[in-house]
Amino acid sequence: MRGRLNSLNLMSFLLSIVPFSIYLFIYPSMPRNIAIHYNFNDVADRFVDKSSPEVWLLCALSFIAFVITLFLQPFLSRQFKSEEGSAIMESLPGLFTLL
């Protein structure tokens, strides 16, 4: 079970860096200004430069969630004393990233 959980975390880490890879791959062909927010009518109402830190932050959201749950993992595993509960906590970063 432990090997499966570690592979789940590894797979989640790899999935969390996919947005960075896509962004870097399409960066040269992107227009100078890109839309980062749309209103209720599906009309773009906020544009930023393609190299803006906001674009990097949007790419990093899944990675940030993965890192936060990875750091919370030891704290939360202490809350669950049973073996089954600690197994669930070990897979927490992977599960959150996949969701």
For each residue, the residues with C-beta under 8 A, 3 or more apart:
1: 4 5 87
2: 5 6 87 90
3: 6 7
4: 1 7 8
5: 1 2 8 9 87 90 91 94
6: 2 3 9 10
7: 3 4 10 11
8: 4 5 11 12 91 94 95 98
9: 5 6 12 13 70 90 91 93 94
10: 6 7 13 14
11: 7 8 14 15 94 98
12: 8 9 15 16 66 93 94 95 96 97 98
13: 9 10 16 17 66 97
14: 10 11 17 18
15: 11 12 18 62 97 98
16: 12 13 19 62 63 65 66 97
17: 13 14 20 21 63
18: 14 15 21 22 62
19: 16 22 23 58 59 60 61 62
20: 17 23 24 59 60 63
21: 17 18 24 25
22: 18 19 25 26
23: 19 20 26 27 55 56 59
24: 20 21 27
25: 21 22
26: 22 23 29 30
27: 23 24 30 50
28:
29: 26
30: 26 27 34 50
31: 34 50
32: 49 50
33: 47 48 49 50
34: 30 31 47 48 49 50 55
35: 38 44 46 47
36: 46 47 48 54 55 58
37: 44 45 46
38: 35 42 43 44 45
39: 42 43 45
40:
41:
42: 38 39
43: 38 39
44: 35 37 38 47
45: 37 38 39
46: 35 36 37
47: 33 34 35 36 44
48: 33 34 36 52 54 55
49: 32 33 34 52
50: 27 30 31 32 33 34 55
51: 55
52: 48 49 55 56
53: 56 57
54: 36 48 57 58
55: 23 34 36 48 50 51 52 58 59
56: 23 52 53 59 60
57: 53 54 60 61
58: 19 36 54 55 61
59: 19 20 23 55 56
60: 19 20 56 57 63 64
61: 19 57 58 64 65
62: 15 16 18 19 65 66 97
63: 16 17 20 60 66 67
64: 60 61 67 68
65: 16 61 62 68 69 96 97
66: 12 13 16 62 63 69 70 93 96 97
67: 63 64 70 71
68: 64 65 71 72
69: 65 66 72 73 92 93 96 97
70: 9 66 67 73 93
71: 67 68 74
72: 68 69 75 76 92
73: 69 70 76 77 89 90 92 93
74: 71 77 78
75: 72 78 79
76: 72 73 79 80 89 92
77: 73 74 80 85 86 89 90
78: 74 75
79: 75 76 85 89
80: 76 77 85 86 88 89
81: 85 86
82: 85 86
83: 86 87
84: 87 88
85: 77 79 80 81 82 88 89
86: 77 80 81 82 83 89 90
87: 1 2 5 83 84 90 91
88: 80 84 85 91 92
89: 73 76 77 79 80 85 86 92
90: 2 5 9 73 77 86 87
91: 5 8 9 87 88 94 95
92: 69 72 73 76 88 89 95 96
93: 9 12 66 69 70 73 96 97
94: 5 8 9 11 12 91 97 98
95: 8 12 91 92 98 99
96: 12 65 66 69 92 93 99
97: 12 13 15 16 62 65 66 69 93 94
98: 8 11 12 15 94 95
99: 95 96
